[in-house]
Structures are given as structure tokens and as C-alpha cells.
Amino acid sequence: MKLIRFGEQGKEKIGVQIDGINYDTSAFGGDYNESFFENDGLASLEEFVKANSGKLIPIADTERIGAPFARPSKIVCIGLNYKDHAEETGASIPAEPIIFMKSTTSLSGPYDKVMIPRDSVKTDWEVEFGIVIGKKASYVDESDGLDYIAGYVLHNDVSEREYQLERGGTWDKGKGCDTFAPMGPYLATKDEIKDINNVNIWLKVNGQMYQNGSTKNLIFSVPFIVSYVSQFMTLLPGDVISTGTPAGVGLGFNPPIYLKAGDIIELGADGLGESRQEVIAYSRH
């Protein structure tokens, strides 16, 4: 299945995408949140969709598409997980996964605007393959890693490089600004992705291709990442782990290329759809 949410930000309703058409499933009740995933909501939703085949109401094209799940308890990210990206930023290949966090308030919809933070001059892009956790995970064995996954999601890990690298402390400063985690357009359940080790991901800015990679080049695999992160924190249903970005970020160019108001970011991944964000200047909101 492909899960979507639609409507005004903070008041989204739930839906599904079938054959490229978005349908309203709000009659199912609830939201795509921790309780939904924890209580076998995917199986119940699948039964609901089958029982209402031909009866579901299509969603108007004018409706806003939100993030495909409610705000999770955590957005965990893996840094420098593609060899070519580590090399382009001048970093060493990590011996173990680098973990950092994005604030949950950075979560936004796949077509929402990306707002450059106040006084920022180094806002950058990163297309990533995201994991959505399906059940509580603590000290998971790598061999069981896939069993704890509900599905996958396209993620633009927007990053402010000055805040991340020049302001001291952890990377989190440059990762959690408002609008810095556009996700979607949908959550694809595990059965939708035939080979998680060979998913092409790409990103364009103003029509120019900057990133064109594949999960076959991940340094640390998806099941290993789930296992590894679960050694340091309990993962809850609905949590997101973003698996890293391939080469082609703005920071990697000489001189670097950074986002400015009016830029258009487009990104996509096999089986995870495409998203588009317009970049806007900071404004109080």
C-alpha cells in the first residue's frame, strides 16, 4: 500500500494512493501515528481498503498533501553513509554509523515550501531513502532488522551547513530548522519496494540534476542501520530513520552552491514517488 495524508497542516486526514490516484480513507478513523503502527494498523487498513473497493472517494487535486504520517517521536539520521558523499565533503569513511537527530518540528509535506532560516547563507539539499519503523525496537539483531520496518519514504534532509559545521557542538543545529524535513508524497509499505538494496534516488535544483545515486552504494545496509540505532535508543512505531545521502550536495562543489529564495527542488526515488519544494526567504510564522 501507499499511505498519504492530506489537508491543512496540522489537520490532515488519512488516505491511500492506488494506481496513482489519491483516495480518502478518513472513515477508517484515527491517524497514521504511533498507535496506528503499534496496533497492526497496516493490516486493518488493507482490509478496509479491500472492503471498500470501488467506493473510496478520490481526493481533489487541489488538496494539499502532507507528510504521510503524523509527527513521529523521533527523526533519526545517518551521516556520511555513501562513500562518494563522504569523499566530496572531505570526511573520512566512518567505521560505524554516524547518528544525528532532526527535530520533529522540521517535518513538512512533500510539496510544502522550504524556508531558509533567518540570516542563513548556507542552506543545502540532501535526497535520502527513509525507513519508517513499524514496531517497538530495542537491541534488534541485524538478521531481524527488516521485521521492524513498516515501510519507506522519500526525504529531503535539508541542511544549514554553517549551523551544522561551523557553530560548534553536534550536527543537529543545522538539521532541525522549520520545514527542513519534507517527506512523502507517500509511505510505501515494504512489499512496494522489490529490492531495498537497489533503489535509485535523485535530486534536481532548478531543473539541473545534482544527485543521482542508489542504495546499492550504502556503506551500512538498511537492516544493519535498524539494528545499530536500536542499540542506543528505543525506536517506537512511526519513528523515521533517514539513511544518508549520495554525492552531489551543494557543500561538495568548489565553490559550494547553496539554496536561495525562488529555487525549485525536485527529488525522487524508485517506488517512493517524487516531491517538489519551492525555496522561500525567512519570514516569521
Phi and psi in degrees as a GROMACS rama.xvg file:
@    title "Ramachandran Plot"
@    xaxis  label "Phi"
@    yaxis  label "Psi"
@TYPE xy
-124.775  113.722  LYS-2
-94.5886  134.246  LEU-3
-129.254  163.932  ILE-4
-134.044  145.773  ARG-5
-142.652  159.187  PHE-6
111.923  -175.038  GLY-7
-59.3524  142.898  GLU-8
-59.2733  129.294  GLN-9
88.1945  -9.12273  GLY-10
-132.012  30.8944  LYS-11
-65.2261  149.562  GLU-12
-105.909  163.357  LYS-13
-97.1091  155.177  ILE-14
-160.524  -177.413  GLY-15
-136.572  156.247  VAL-16
-108.661  127.135  GLN-17
-128.874  121.824  ILE-18
50.9201  42.136  ASP-19
80.798  0.917057  GLY-20
-111.661  133.358  ILE-21
-88.5683  132.269  ASN-22
-123.465  148.566  TYR-23
-81.546  124.457  ASP-24
-120.082  23.1774  THR-25
-61.3825  -20.876  SER-26
-66.3337  -18.4668  ALA-27
-64.587  -32.1229  PHE-28
94.5494  155.133  GLY-29
75.3694  -159.454  GLY-30
-141.677  164.902  ASP-31
-83.7751  84.6158  TYR-32
-133.876  -170.27  ASN-33
-55.6041  -44.9701  GLU-34
-63.136  -40.174  SER-35
-59.0774  -52.4397  PHE-36
-67.9342  -37.9627  PHE-37
-66.4426  -31.1954  GLU-38
-104.711  34.8002  ASN-39
59.2986  37.758  ASP-40
-62.3102  -32.2742  GLY-41
-61.7232  -43.1926  LEU-42
-66.2707  -41.9038  ALA-43
-66.1613  -39.8863  SER-44
-64.8806  -40.7048  LEU-45
-60.5045  -41.0071  GLU-46
-64.1035  -41.1446  GLU-47
-61.4595  -44.8435  PHE-48
-64.2715  -42.6023  VAL-49
-64.3661  -41.2747  LYS-50
-66.7851  -24.6416  ALA-51
-110.425  23.5152  ASN-52
-56.6521  128.401  SER-53
84.2737  -6.7514  GLY-54
-110.19  -14.8511  LYS-55
-66.886  143.256  LEU-56
-92.363  126.379  ILE-57
-64.3966  149.583  PRO-58
-90.3559  136.503  ILE-59
-60.1136  142.448  ALA-60
-62.0809  -19.7351  ASP-61
-81.0149  -9.80196  THR-62
-70.5017  139.045  GLU-63
-67.2014  139.004  ARG-64
-99.8595  123.372  ILE-65
-94.1622  -178.282  GLY-66
-56.8323  144.908  ALA-67
-78.0951  6.8267  PRO-68
-150.614  158.897  PHE-69
-68.121  165.539  ALA-70
-53.2171  120.306  ARG-71
-78.8131  170.608  PRO-72
-71.7135  -28.5701  SER-73
-148.519  144.987  LYS-74
-119.235  104.824  ILE-75
-100.475  137.662  VAL-76
-125.14  149.766  CYS-77
-109.311  124.091  ILE-78
-94.0793  147.991  GLY-79
52.7623  48.8474  LEU-80
-98.8541  6.36113  ASN-81
-122.35  129.436  TYR-82
-56.7895  -41.9317  LYS-83
-67.233  -32.1351  ASP-84
-71.7054  -41.2425  HIS-85
-58.8391  -43.2086  ALA-86
-65.1629  -40.7815  GLU-87
-68.8907  -24.655  GLU-88
-94.8049  1.26051  THR-89
77.0457  16.9928  GLY-90
-95.6691  155.365  ALA-91
-74.713  151.24  SER-92
-68.0037  123.34  ILE-93
-69.2854  140.947  PRO-94
-76.2615  -29.5671  ALA-95
-133.981  158.494  GLU-96
-57.4352  137.189  PRO-97
-87.5125  126.254  ILE-98
-111.097  131.472  ILE-99
-140.761  171.007  PHE-100
-119.812  145.852  MET-101
-104.879  140.634  LYS-102
-64.0488  144.574  SER-103
-68.0321  -20.0493  THR-104
-74.5067  -6.56209  THR-105
-83.1009  -10.8071  SER-106
-62.7131  133.286  LEU-107
-148.145  174.57  SER-108
-79.3195  165.355  GLY-109
-68.7101  -20.4165  PRO-110
-117.797  8.46585  TYR-111
-71.5987  158.662  ASP-112
-74.2183  146.122  LYS-113
-96.8455  122.006  VAL-114
-101.118  122.914  MET-115
-66.4687  130.098  ILE-116
-61.6567  159.343  PRO-117
-56.7233  127.972  ARG-118
68.6453  9.01908  ASP-119
-75.3348  139.216  SER-120
-127.184  3.13804  VAL-121
-133.512  46.6739  LYS-122
-82.9692  132.181  THR-123
-129.874  170.502  ASP-124
-114.95  156.432  TRP-125
-158.167  109.265  GLU-126
-78.9232  136.899  VAL-127
-143.884  153.731  GLU-128
-93.8166  116.335  PHE-129
-103.76  143.165  GLY-130
-102.379  134.863  ILE-131
-111.317  123.19  VAL-132
-75.9524  139.113  ILE-133
-103.992  -21.3585  GLY-134
-152.397  159.842  LYS-135
-54.6901  131.228  LYS-136
-131.225  122.113  ALA-137
-145.196  127.494  SER-138
51.6478  52.6788  TYR-139
-80.6966  138.175  VAL-140
-74.4908  144.604  ASP-141
-56.1654  -38.1681  GLU-142
-63.6577  -19.6928  SER-143
-104.369  1.87866  ASP-144
-53.9511  -43.1396  GLY-145
-66.8056  -24.4303  LEU-146
-66.5459  -17.4705  ASP-147
-98.4422  9.36755  TYR-148
-105.136  132.634  ILE-149
-87.2357  -35.8859  ALA-150
174.996  -163.356  GLY-151
-135.521  157.795  TYR-152
-148.718  145.765  VAL-153
-77.8042  135.62  LEU-154
-138.987  133.5  HIS-155
-101.639  102.597  ASN-156
-81.4498  74.6549  ASP-157
-60.912  138.227  VAL-158
-139.923  136.433  SER-159
-100.637  109.443  GLU-160
-70.585  -34.178  ARG-161
-63.5588  -46.6389  GLU-162
-63.1711  -39.2965  TYR-163
-70.0964  -43.0277  GLN-164
-113.967  -18.0043  LEU-165
-116.327  -3.20766  GLU-166
-106.432  9.24976  ARG-167
81.0225  162.051  GLY-168
75.06  -149.667  GLY-169
-88.0365  170.614  THR-170
-68.0271  -19.4823  TRP-171
-53.8695  -31.5037  ASP-172
-57.1412  -34.8244  LYS-173
-95.056  7.31068  GLY-174
-116.262  -20.4764  LYS-175
-107.833  15.5871  GLY-176
-65.1752  156.33  CYS-177
-53.1049  138.642  ASP-178
73.7612  7.09395  THR-179
-86.083  7.93515  PHE-180
-136.736  64.267  ALA-181
-65.5663  126.826  PRO-182
-129.916  147.032  MET-183
113.542  -175.059  GLY-184
-81.9371  -18.5945  PRO-185
-145.37  163.373  TYR-186
-93.0077  120.279  LEU-187
-94.934  123.197  ALA-188
-66.7486  162.646  THR-189
-53.3594  -37.1435  LYS-190
-68.1  -15.1689  ASP-191
-77.4537  -21.863  GLU-192
-106.197  111.464  ILE-193
-72.2578  -36.7346  LYS-194
-143.879  99.9564  ASP-195
-68.0105  -13.5301  ILE-196
-90.8542  8.56796  ASN-197
-151.474  57.1788  ASN-198
-105.484  119.079  VAL-199
-77.0777  133.983  ASN-200
-129.872  144.609  ILE-201
-148.96  161.004  TRP-202
-151.094  137.943  LEU-203
-121.393  149.265  LYS-204
-124.316  124.027  VAL-205
52.0704  39.4014  ASN-206
84.3837  -7.64638  GLY-207
-96.1988  128.25  GLN-208
-73.5405  122.368  MET-209
-110.733  -36.4642  TYR-210
-122.509  133.663  GLN-211
-151.881  89.6518  ASN-212
-129.364  -170.364  GLY-213
-150.704  147.02  SER-214
-66.6243  -10.5248  THR-215
-65.8907  -16.7776  LYS-216
-100.029  10.7923  ASN-217
-61.342  136.378  LEU-218
-70.9983  -44.1798  ILE-219
-115.263  127.125  PHE-220
-72.7942  166.946  SER-221
-59.126  -52.352  VAL-222
-63.8972  -34.7674  PRO-223
-64.5113  -41.7054  PHE-224
-61.4701  -45.4492  ILE-225
-59.2181  -47.1078  VAL-226
-61.1501  -47.3546  SER-227
-62.5957  -49.9759  TYR-228
-61.5483  -36.3475  VAL-229
-69.2255  -10.3247  SER-230
-77.7941  -18.4302  GLN-231
-112.506  -17.2874  PHE-232
-159.833  152.07  MET-233
-78.7661  126.032  THR-234
-91.2084  131.858  LEU-235
-104.541  155.732  LEU-236
-54.7938  131.854  PRO-237
94.5001  -12.7217  GLY-238
-63.5029  153.583  ASP-239
-116.075  136.893  VAL-240
-118.905  120.465  ILE-241
-96.6337  128.748  SER-242
-91.2391  4.09506  THR-243
110.552  169.174  GLY-244
-124.151  145.429  THR-245
-78.608  177.699  PRO-246
-60.4302  158.272  ALA-247
114.874  10.5943  GLY-248
-75.5717  160.016  VAL-249
-59.2935  -35.8526  GLY-250
-59.2895  -28.5386  LEU-251
-79.1372  -8.98102  GLY-252
-88.5494  160.519  PHE-253
-126.42  103.212  ASN-254
-76.8031  162.734  PRO-255
-59.7489  153.942  PRO-256
-115.649  125.313  ILE-257
-122.481  159.114  TYR-258
-72.1573  148.613  LEU-259
-137.708  159.234  LYS-260
-55.1675  135.221  ALA-261
98.6915  -16.538  GLY-262
-65.8117  150.73  ASP-263
-118.463  122.135  ILE-264
-102.169  130.293  ILE-265
-126.288  137.429  GLU-266
-148.316  160.428  LEU-267
-164.508  170.613  GLY-268
-153.123  146.689  ALA-269
-54.1273  124.957  ASP-270
79.5133  -6.78572  GLY-271
-115.294  2.94315  LEU-272
79.559  -166.779  GLY-273
-131.075  153.027  GLU-274
-134.99  167.029  SER-275
-149.273  129.903  ARG-276
-131.185  132.745  GLN-277
-88.7161  136.509  GLU-278
-89.7311  131.387  VAL-279
-125.248  158.275  ILE-280
-71.6679  161.468  ALA-281
-61.8105  139.46  TYR-282
-148.29  145.079  SER-283
-67.7192  136.575  ARG-284
